[in-house]
Amino acid sequence: QIDHFGFDENLTFQQRYLVADQHWNKENGPILFYTGNEGDITWFCNNTGFMWDVAEELNAMLVFAEHRYYGESLPFGNESFSDSKHLNYLTSEQALADFAVLIEYLKTTIAGARYSPVIAIGGSYGGMLAAWFRMKYPHVVVGALAASAPIWQFGDLVPCGAYFSIVTNDFKKSGTGCSESIRNSWNAINHLSSTDAGLQWLSSAFHLCSPLKNLQDAAILKNWLSETWVNLAMVNYPYKADFLQPLPAWPVQEVCKFLKDPTLSDKLLLQNVFQAVNLYYNYSGEASCLDMSETATKNLGQLGWYYQACTEMVMPMCTDGVNDMFEPQKWDFDALSEECYRLWGVRPRPSWLLSMYGGKNISSYSNIVFSNGGLDPWSAGGVTQNITDSLVAIVIPDGAHHLDLRSRNPLDPKSVQQARALEISYMKQWI
C-alpha cells in the first residue's frame, strides 16, 4: 500500500527485496531481515557482510528490504519526487509498515517459514528503523540489532555540538597539528575569497571543476570541505574500503600526514588541505577535477533524505569552533524550516519523532542491541549505555560507522570481533 494509515488512497507500488536462503534451515529457521535505509538496497546488501558471515552459523535466511522512495522502490515512479503530494508517504512509519507487511507475505508464501523467528538488522538510519521496528512491531520481530543508530539525535536529547566534537577528536588523535590546521583553514579561505584574484587562486588550488565566482561559492567550498572531514571520520576503517569512496586503511591518519603545520601562511596551508581532500576524492587517481556537488556515493538517495530531514528527521547540529575544528554555527531551526518550505512546501515537526518512538523513555521495550563506534560521529546520538537487561549497548572504541556490520577482515580490531561475538550470542538467545 502507498498509504498504510488511511483508506482514501488505495494505490499500491512495487517494493524491491533481496533474498538469500542457501544456509536457511527450511523448517522455520530464523530470518535476518535488513531494514533498508536511504539508498539502493543492492549497495547496502554488498556492504553488510556481517549478515552473510553469520547466516551459516544461525542457519538463517537473509532478506534485504528496500526502503520506499529509494533505489527502485518508487511509489509513483519518476513522479515520486515531483511535489509534496507525491512525497507525502515518505515517512519512517510507512516504511516500517512496508517491512511488517512484507514479512507477513514472506511467511505465508515461503514453505517452512510460517513460524520462523525474524531479527531486524540495520545500520545508521537503517539501525534506527531496526530498533523502531522492534518497538512498534514486537509481534513481527523477536529482536533487533541497531548498529550506529542515532535514535537520540533529536530534540534536545543530546547536545547539538557532540557530533562535530567527535569528528574533531578523530582528527586530533590522528596526527599532531591536524585538527588545528583544519580549524585555521576557514579563515584562510575567508581571507582569499574576499578578492577576485583570491577566488581564482582557490579554484585552481583545489582543482575545482567549476570556478568560484563569489562569496556564496566560497561558502559552498567550506561546506564541501566540512562534509569531507565528516565523511572521513565516518569511514575511518582499519583496512582499505570502498563505502562512500575508495580509501586506504585508517584514512584519517593518511589525510593528517598532509596537515602537520597549522602555522603556515594561508596559501601553503590550503595547498595542504587540497592534498588532504584529494586523497578522499581522488585516491584512485582518475579525477581530472574535483566536483563540489559530490561528497559521497551515488548509491545514496540524497533527495529523499533531504525531504525526510525536512519533515520527521530533524537532527539539531551546531559547532562552536572551540570544542570542534569547524566554523561556529548555531542550530537554526527557523532557517531550516524556511528552506524546507521553499524547496518542498513542507515544514519540519521537530518533536513528532519523540512522541512516536519515545525519545529517551524506552525502558518498556526489549530485545534491542545498540552498537556504536567510538570513532563514529553518529555515536553522539546513539545509545551507549545499557538501559535494561534486554536493551543493551555495545561500544566499539576503534570502530567507525557500523564497522560491525561489515564483513570479517583480518585487520579488524579486537573490539569489533568481540562486539560481533556478543551480537551473535544475543541473536541466539532471541531465536
C-alpha positions, 0 to 999 in steps of 0.5 A, a space after each residue: 500500500 502507498 498509504 498504510 494509515 488511511 483508506 482514501 488512497 488505495 494505490 499500491 507500488 512495487 517494493 524491491 527485496 533481496 533474498 538469500 536462503 542457501 544456509 536457511 534451515 527450511 523448517 522455520 529457521 530464523 530470518 535476518 531481515 535488513 531494514 533498508 535505509 536511504 539508498 539502493 538496497 543492492 549497495 547496502 546488501 554488498 556492504 553488510 557482510 556481517 549478515 552473510 558471515 553469520 547466516 551459516 552459523 544461525 542457519 538463517 535466511 537473509 532478506 534485504 528490504 528496500 526502503 520506499 522512495 529509494 533505489 527502485 522502490 518508487 511509489 509513483 515512479 519518476 513522479 515520486 519526487 515531483 511535489 509534496 503530494 507525491 512525497 507525502 508517504 515518505 515517512 519512517 512509519 510507512 516504511 516500517 509498515 512496508 517491512 511488517 507487511 512484507 514479512 507477513 507475505 514472506 511467511 505465508 508464501 515461503 514453505 517452512 517459514 510460517 513460524 520462523 523467528 525474524 531479527 531486524 538488522 540495520 545500520 545508521 538510519 537503517 539501525 534506527 528503523 531496526 530498533 523502531 521496528 522492534 518497538 512498534 512491531 514486537 509481534 513481527 520481530 523477536 529482536 533487533 540489532 541497531 548498529 550506529 543508530 542515532 535514535 537520540 539525535 533529536 530534540 534536545 536529547 543530546 547536545 547539538 555540538 557532540 557530533 562535530 566534537 567527535 569528528 574533531 577528536 578523530 582528527 586530533 588523535 590522528 596526527 599532531 597539528 591536524 585538527 588545528 590546521 583544519 580549524 585555521 583553514 576557514 579563515 584562510 579561505 575567508 581571507 582569499 575569497 574576499 578578492 577576485 584574484 583570491 577566488 581564482 587562486 582557490 579554484 585552481 588550488 583545489 582543482 575545482 571543476 567549476 570556478 568560484 565566482 563569489 562569496 556564496 561559492 566560497 561558502 559552498 567550498 567550506 561546506 564541501 570541505 566540512 562534509 569531507 572531514 565528516 565523511 572521513 571520520 565516518 569511514 575511518 576503517 582499519 583496512 582499505 574500503 570502498 563505502 562512500 569512496 575508495 580509501 586506504 586503511 585508517 584514512 584519517 591518519 593518511 589525510 593528517 600526514 598532509 596537515 602537520 603545520 597549522 602555522 603556515 601562511 594561508 596559501 601553503 596551508 590550503 595547498 595542504 588541505 587540497 592534498 588532504 581532500 584529494 586523497 578522499 576524492 581522488 585516491 584512485 587517481 582518475 579525477 581530472 577535477 574535483 566536483 563540489 556537488 559530490 561528497 559521497 556515493 551515488 548509491 545514496 538517495 540524497 533527495 529523499 533524505 533531504 525531504 525526510 530531514 525536512 519533515 520527521 528527521 530533524 537532527 539539531 547540529 551546531 559547532 562552536 569552533 572551540 570544542 570542534 575544528 569547524 566554523 561556529 554555527 548555531 542550530 537554526 531551526 527557523 532557517 531550516 524550516 524556511 528552506 524546507 518550505 521553499 524547496 518542498 512546501 513542507 515544514 519540519 515537526 521537530 518533536 513528532 519523532 519523540 512522541 512516536 518512538 519515545 525519545 529517551 523513555 524506552 525502558 518498556 521495550 526489549 530485545 534491542 542491541 545498540 552498537 556504536 563506534 567510538 570513532 563514529 560521529 553518529 555515536 553522539 546520538 546513539 545509545 551507549 549505555 545499557 538501559 535494561 537487561 534486554 536493551 543493551 549497548 555495545 561500544 566499539 572504541 576503534 570502530 567507525 560507522 557500523 564497522 560491525 556490520 561489515 564483513 570479517 577482515 583480518 585487520 579488524 580490531 579486537 573490539 569489533 570481533 568481540 562486539 560481533 561475538 556478543 551480537 551473535 550470542 544475543 541473536 541466539 538467545 532471541 531465536 
